Amino acid sequence: MSKAVADLREGGRVRQQVDPRDARARRIGLTARGREAIEAGRRIRSELVGETAARHGAEDLQAARRVLAESIARHCGDSAMRGPPVLPPR
């Protein structure tokens, strides 16, 4: 985890601060660049979902999602699909 955070920090996508209540802990927060990257990813995902639904239909898209989710759960365990969601910035 620390390597991933370091990479994001070096790329200017997150900032890291010492927790004022516990000097051993670090607080990680998105920078403006990090928020822009999240938004860009959301826009691209939305466009891809829309294009796929237009090409194959909403029913087939739902079926593909179900099959992929079942395959991931079978090969990686149910916990692989239950990660915390990326919440919109406040």
KOLNU-837812 format. One record per residue: residue in three letters; residue number from 1; x, y, z of N, C-alpha, C in turn. Coordinates in steps of 0.02 Angstrom, whole numbers, plus 50000, padded with zeros to 5 digits. Example, Ala and Ser with C-alpha at 12.3 -4.5 7.8 and 13.67 -1.06 7.14 Angstrom:
BEGIN
r r:ALA k:1 n.px:50660 n.py:49716 n.pz:50390 ca.px:50615 ca.py:49775 ca.pz:50390 c.px:50660 c.py:49835 c.pz:50390
r r:SER k:2 n.px:50642 n.py:49888 n.pz:50354 ca.px:50684 ca.py:49947 ca.pz:50357 c.px:50645 c.py:50002 c.pz:50394
This chain:
BEGIN
r r:MET k:1 n.px:50041 n.py:49941 n.pz:50000 ca.px:50000 ca.py:50000 ca.pz:50000 c.px:50043 c.py:50062 c.pz:50000
r r:SER k:2 n.px:50098 n.py:50062 n.pz:50038 ca.px:50138 ca.py:50123 ca.pz:50042 c.px:50171 c.py:50140 c.pz:49976
r r:LYS k:3 n.px:50188 n.py:50090 n.pz:49935 ca.px:50217 ca.py:50104 ca.pz:49869 c.px:50164 c.py:50137 c.pz:49824
r r:ALA k:4 n.px:50103 n.py:50112 n.pz:49827 ca.px:50049 ca.py:50141 ca.pz:49786 c.px:50037 c.py:50214 c.pz:49806
r r:VAL k:5 n.px:50036 n.py:50227 n.pz:49871 ca.px:50025 ca.py:50295 ca.pz:49895 c.px:50084 c.py:50339 c.pz:49874
r r:ALA k:6 n.px:50145 n.py:50313 n.pz:49880 ca.px:50204 ca.py:50351 ca.pz:49860 c.px:50201 c.py:50369 c.pz:49786
r r:ASP k:7 n.px:50181 n.py:50321 n.pz:49745 ca.px:50175 ca.py:50334 ca.pz:49673 c.px:50123 c.py:50388 c.pz:49659
r r:LEU k:8 n.px:50066 n.py:50383 n.pz:49692 ca.px:50013 ca.py:50433 ca.pz:49683 c.px:50036 c.py:50502 c.pz:49708
r r:ARG k:9 n.px:50072 n.py:50503 n.pz:49763 ca.px:50097 ca.py:50566 ca.pz:49791 c.px:50148 c.py:50597 c.pz:49743
r r:GLU k:10 n.px:50194 n.py:50556 n.pz:49717 ca.px:50244 ca.py:50581 ca.pz:49670 c.px:50212 c.py:50606 c.pz:49606
r r:GLY k:11 n.px:50155 n.py:50577 n.pz:49587 ca.px:50119 ca.py:50599 ca.pz:49527 c.px:50074 c.py:50658 c.pz:49540
r r:GLY k:12 n.px:50073 n.py:50682 n.pz:49603 ca.px:50033 ca.py:50741 ca.pz:49619 c.px:49959 c.py:50727 c.pz:49626
r r:ARG k:13 n.px:49940 n.py:50663 n.pz:49635 ca.px:49869 ca.py:50646 ca.pz:49639 c.px:49842 c.py:50642 c.pz:49710
r r:VAL k:14 n.px:49887 n.py:50632 n.pz:49758 ca.px:49866 ca.py:50632 ca.pz:49829 c.px:49916 c.py:50672 c.pz:49870
r r:ARG k:15 n.px:49893 n.py:50694 n.pz:49927 ca.px:49937 ca.py:50727 ca.pz:49975 c.px:49935 c.py:50684 c.pz:50039
r r:GLN k:16 n.px:49990 n.py:50686 n.pz:50075 ca.px:49996 ca.py:50646 ca.pz:50135 c.px:50014 c.py:50692 c.pz:50193
r r:GLN k:17 n.px:49978 n.py:50684 n.pz:50249 ca.px:49991 ca.py:50726 ca.pz:50308 c.px:49993 c.py:50681 c.pz:50370
r r:VAL k:18 n.px:50031 n.py:50702 n.pz:50419 ca.px:50033 ca.py:50666 ca.pz:50482 c.px:49967 c.py:50677 c.pz:50517
r r:ASP k:19 n.px:49939 n.py:50624 n.pz:50545 ca.px:49877 ca.py:50629 ca.pz:50583 c.px:49892 c.py:50668 c.pz:50648
r r:PRO k:20 n.px:49856 n.py:50722 n.pz:50661 ca.px:49871 ca.py:50762 ca.pz:50721 c.px:49858 c.py:50724 c.pz:50786
r r:ARG k:21 n.px:49816 n.py:50672 n.pz:50784 ca.px:49801 ca.py:50634 ca.pz:50844 c.px:49848 c.py:50575 c.pz:50855
r r:ASP k:22 n.px:49883 n.py:50554 n.pz:50801 ca.px:49927 ca.py:50496 ca.pz:50806 c.px:49984 c.py:50504 c.pz:50756
r r:ALA k:23 n.px:50042 n.py:50524 n.pz:50779 ca.px:50099 ca.py:50539 ca.pz:50735 c.px:50122 c.py:50479 c.pz:50695
r r:ARG k:24 n.px:50102 n.py:50418 n.pz:50715 ca.px:50121 ca.py:50359 ca.pz:50677 c.px:50078 c.py:50351 c.pz:50614
r r:ALA k:25 n.px:50020 n.py:50381 n.pz:50614 ca.px:49971 ca.py:50374 ca.pz:50559 c.px:49979 c.py:50431 c.pz:50509
r r:ARG k:26 n.px:49959 n.py:50416 n.pz:50449 ca.px:49960 ca.py:50467 ca.pz:50395 c.px:49890 c.py:50473 c.pz:50366
r r:ARG k:27 n.px:49872 n.py:50534 n.pz:50351 ca.px:49808 ca.py:50547 ca.pz:50317 c.px:49823 c.py:50559 c.pz:50244
r r:ILE k:28 n.px:49784 n.py:50527 n.pz:50201 ca.px:49793 ca.py:50533 ca.pz:50129 c.px:49732 c.py:50567 c.pz:50101
r r:GLY k:29 n.px:49742 n.py:50616 n.pz:50058 ca.px:49686 ca.py:50651 ca.pz:50027 c.px:49700 c.py:50666 c.pz:49954
r r:LEU k:30 n.px:49648 n.py:50671 n.pz:49915 ca.px:49656 ca.py:50686 ca.pz:49844 c.px:49676 c.py:50759 c.pz:49834
r r:THR k:31 n.px:49718 n.py:50771 n.pz:49786 ca.px:49734 ca.py:50839 ca.pz:49764 c.px:49685 c.py:50856 c.pz:49707
r r:ALA k:32 n.px:49689 n.py:50917 n.pz:49683 ca.px:49648 ca.py:50936 ca.pz:49626 c.px:49662 c.py:50891 c.pz:49566
r r:ARG k:33 n.px:49726 n.py:50876 n.pz:49556 ca.px:49745 ca.py:50831 ca.pz:49501 c.px:49715 c.py:50761 c.pz:49511
r r:GLY k:34 n.px:49714 n.py:50737 n.pz:49573 ca.px:49685 ca.py:50672 ca.pz:49588 c.px:49610 c.py:50672 c.pz:49576
r r:ARG k:35 n.px:49576 n.py:50725 n.pz:49595 ca.px:49503 ca.py:50730 ca.pz:49582 c.px:49489 c.py:50731 c.pz:49507
r r:GLU k:36 n.px:49531 n.py:50767 n.pz:49470 ca.px:49523 ca.py:50769 ca.pz:49397 c.px:49532 c.py:50700 c.pz:49367
r r:ALA k:37 n.px:49579 n.py:50661 n.pz:49392 ca.px:49590 ca.py:50593 ca.pz:49366 c.px:49530 c.py:50549 c.pz:49381
r r:ILE k:38 n.px:49502 n.py:50555 n.pz:49441 ca.px:49442 ca.py:50516 ca.pz:49458 c.px:49385 c.py:50534 c.pz:49412
r r:GLU k:39 n.px:49374 n.py:50599 n.pz:49402 ca.px:49320 ca.py:50622 ca.pz:49358 c.px:49330 c.py:50599 c.pz:49286
r r:ALA k:40 n.px:49392 n.py:50601 n.pz:49262 ca.px:49406 ca.py:50578 ca.pz:49194 c.px:49390 c.py:50504 c.pz:49187
r r:GLY k:41 n.px:49410 n.py:50465 n.pz:49237 ca.px:49395 ca.py:50394 ca.pz:49237 c.px:49320 c.py:50380 c.pz:49237
r r:ARG k:42 n.px:49283 n.py:50419 n.pz:49276 ca.px:49210 ca.py:50411 ca.pz:49278 c.px:49178 c.py:50429 c.pz:49210
r r:ARG k:43 n.px:49203 n.py:50482 n.pz:49179 ca.px:49175 ca.py:50501 ca.pz:49113 c.px:49189 c.py:50447 c.pz:49061
r r:ILE k:44 n.px:49250 n.py:50421 n.pz:49061 ca.px:49267 ca.py:50369 ca.pz:49012 c.px:49225 c.py:50307 c.pz:49024
r r:ARG k:45 n.px:49218 n.py:50287 n.pz:49087 ca.px:49177 ca.py:50228 ca.pz:49104 c.px:49105 c.py:50238 c.pz:49081
r r:SER k:46 n.px:49078 n.py:50297 n.pz:49094 ca.px:49009 ca.py:50312 ca.pz:49075 c.px:49001 c.py:50308 c.pz:48999
r r:GLU k:47 n.px:49049 n.py:50336 n.pz:48962 ca.px:49046 ca.py:50333 ca.pz:48889 c.px:49050 c.py:50261 c.pz:48864
r r:LEU k:48 n.px:49095 n.py:50221 n.pz:48893 ca.px:49101 ca.py:50151 ca.pz:48873 c.px:49038 c.py:50112 c.pz:48887
r r:VAL k:49 n.px:49008 n.py:50123 n.pz:48945 ca.px:48946 ca.py:50088 ca.pz:48962 c.px:48891 c.py:50109 c.pz:48913
r r:GLY k:50 n.px:48886 n.py:50174 n.pz:48899 ca.px:48835 ca.py:50197 ca.pz:48852 c.px:48845 c.py:50168 c.pz:48782
r r:GLU k:51 n.px:48907 n.py:50168 n.pz:48758 ca.px:48922 ca.py:50140 ca.pz:48692 c.px:48906 c.py:50065 c.pz:48689
r r:THR k:52 n.px:48925 n.py:50030 n.pz:48743 ca.px:48913 ca.py:49958 ca.pz:48745 c.px:48838 c.py:49943 c.pz:48748
r r:ALA k:53 n.px:48801 n.py:49981 n.pz:48787 ca.px:48728 ca.py:49971 ca.pz:48791 c.px:48696 c.py:49986 c.pz:48723
r r:ALA k:54 n.px:48719 n.py:50039 n.pz:48690 ca.px:48691 ca.py:50057 ca.pz:48625 c.px:48705 c.py:50003 c.pz:48573
r r:ARG k:55 n.px:48763 n.py:49974 n.pz:48575 ca.px:48783 ca.py:49924 ca.pz:48526 c.px:48751 c.py:49856 c.pz:48540
r r:HIS k:56 n.px:48748 n.py:49836 n.pz:48604 ca.px:48726 ca.py:49768 ca.pz:48621 c.px:48660 c.py:49765 c.pz:48658
r r:GLY k:57 n.px:48636 n.py:49821 n.pz:48682 ca.px:48573 ca.py:49822 ca.pz:48719 c.px:48585 c.py:49817 c.pz:48794
r r:ALA k:58 n.px:48541 n.py:49848 n.pz:48832 ca.px:48548 ca.py:49850 ca.pz:48905 c.px:48544 c.py:49781 c.pz:48935
r r:GLU k:59 n.px:48502 n.py:49738 n.pz:48907 ca.px:48495 ca.py:49670 ca.pz:48934 c.px:48560 c.py:49630 c.pz:48928
r r:ASP k:60 n.px:48591 n.py:49634 n.pz:48869 ca.px:48655 ca.py:49598 ca.pz:48860 c.px:48710 c.py:49628 c.pz:48904
r r:LEU k:61 n.px:48709 n.py:49694 n.pz:48913 ca.px:48758 ca.py:49726 ca.pz:48957 c.px:48750 c.py:49700 c.pz:49028
r r:GLN k:62 n.px:48689 n.py:49696 n.pz:49053 ca.px:48677 ca.py:49669 ca.pz:49120 c.px:48699 c.py:49596 c.pz:49125
r r:ALA k:63 n.px:48686 n.py:49557 n.pz:49073 ca.px:48707 ca.py:49487 ca.pz:49074 c.px:48783 c.py:49482 c.pz:49076
r r:ALA k:64 n.px:48818 n.py:49524 n.pz:49037 ca.px:48891 ca.py:49523 ca.pz:49038 c.px:48918 c.py:49543 c.pz:49106
r r:ARG k:65 n.px:48888 n.py:49593 n.pz:49137 ca.px:48909 ca.py:49613 ca.pz:49205 c.px:48901 c.py:49555 c.pz:49254
r r:ARG k:66 n.px:48844 n.py:49521 n.pz:49249 ca.px:48831 ca.py:49465 ca.pz:49295 c.px:48882 c.py:49409 c.pz:49285
r r:VAL k:67 n.px:48896 n.py:49392 n.pz:49222 ca.px:48943 ca.py:49339 ca.pz:49207 c.px:49013 c.py:49358 c.pz:49232
r r:LEU k:68 n.px:49034 n.py:49419 n.pz:49220 ca.px:49100 ca.py:49441 ca.pz:49243 c.px:49104 c.py:49441 c.pz:49319
r r:ALA k:69 n.px:49053 n.py:49465 n.pz:49352 ca.px:49052 ca.py:49466 ca.pz:49426 c.px:49056 c.py:49396 c.pz:49454
r r:GLU k:70 n.px:49018 n.py:49349 n.pz:49424 ca.px:49020 ca.py:49280 ca.pz:49447 c.px:49088 c.py:49249 c.pz:49435
r r:SER k:71 n.px:49119 n.py:49264 n.pz:49379 ca.px:49185 ca.py:49236 ca.pz:49364 c.px:49238 c.py:49263 c.pz:49412
r r:ILE k:72 n.px:49235 n.py:49328 n.pz:49426 ca.px:49283 ca.py:49358 ca.pz:49473 c.px:49273 c.py:49328 c.pz:49542
r r:ALA k:73 n.px:49210 n.py:49322 n.pz:49564 ca.px:49196 ca.py:49292 ca.pz:49629 c.px:49221 c.py:49220 c.pz:49633
r r:ARG k:74 n.px:49213 n.py:49182 n.pz:49580 ca.px:49234 ca.py:49112 ca.pz:49580 c.px:49310 c.py:49106 c.pz:49582
r r:HIS k:75 n.px:49344 n.py:49148 n.pz:49545 ca.px:49417 ca.py:49142 ca.pz:49541 c.px:49455 c.py:49182 c.pz:49593
r r:CYS k:76 n.px:49425 n.py:49235 n.pz:49618 ca.px:49461 ca.py:49280 ca.pz:49664 c.px:49428 c.py:49284 c.pz:49733
r r:GLY k:77 n.px:49370 n.py:49254 n.pz:49740 ca.px:49333 ca.py:49258 ca.pz:49803 c.px:49284 c.py:49317 c.pz:49802
r r:ASP k:78 n.px:49232 n.py:49309 n.pz:49841 ca.px:49181 ca.py:49361 ca.pz:49844 c.px:49208 c.py:49429 c.pz:49866
r r:SER k:79 n.px:49260 n.py:49428 n.pz:49908 ca.px:49286 ca.py:49492 ca.pz:49934 c.px:49315 c.py:49535 c.pz:49878
r r:ALA k:80 n.px:49335 n.py:49506 n.pz:49822 ca.px:49363 ca.py:49545 ca.pz:49767 c.px:49311 c.py:49593 c.pz:49737
r r:MET k:81 n.px:49248 n.py:49578 n.pz:49745 ca.px:49195 ca.py:49620 ca.pz:49718 c.px:49167 c.py:49668 c.pz:49770
r r:ARG k:82 n.px:49191 n.py:49664 n.pz:49831 ca.px:49161 ca.py:49704 ca.pz:49884 c.px:49207 c.py:49758 c.pz:49910
r r:GLY k:83 n.px:49252 n.py:49782 n.pz:49869 ca.px:49296 ca.py:49836 ca.pz:49890 c.px:49257 c.py:49898 c.pz:49904
r r:PRO k:84 n.px:49287 n.py:49944 n.pz:49941 ca.px:49250 ca.py:50007 ca.pz:49954 c.px:49240 c.py:50045 c.pz:49890
r r:PRO k:85 n.px:49182 n.py:50076 n.pz:49882 ca.px:49170 ca.py:50115 ca.pz:49822 c.px:49211 c.py:50179 c.pz:49822
r r:VAL k:86 n.px:49225 n.py:50204 n.pz:49763 ca.px:49258 ca.py:50269 ca.pz:49758 c.px:49202 c.py:50321 c.pz:49761
r r:LEU k:87 n.px:49200 n.py:50357 n.pz:49815 ca.px:49146 ca.py:50406 ca.pz:49825 c.px:49162 c.py:50471 c.pz:49790
r r:PRO k:88 n.px:49110 n.py:50507 n.pz:49768 ca.px:49122 ca.py:50572 ca.pz:49737 c.px:49152 c.py:50620 c.pz:49788
r r:PRO k:89 n.px:49193 n.py:50667 n.pz:49765 ca.px:49221 ca.py:50715 ca.pz:49812 c.px:49168 c.py:50759 c.pz:49842
r r:ARG k:90 n.px:49181 n.py:50783 n.pz:49902 ca.px:49133 ca.py:50826 ca.pz:49936 c.px:49141 c.py:50898 c.pz:49916
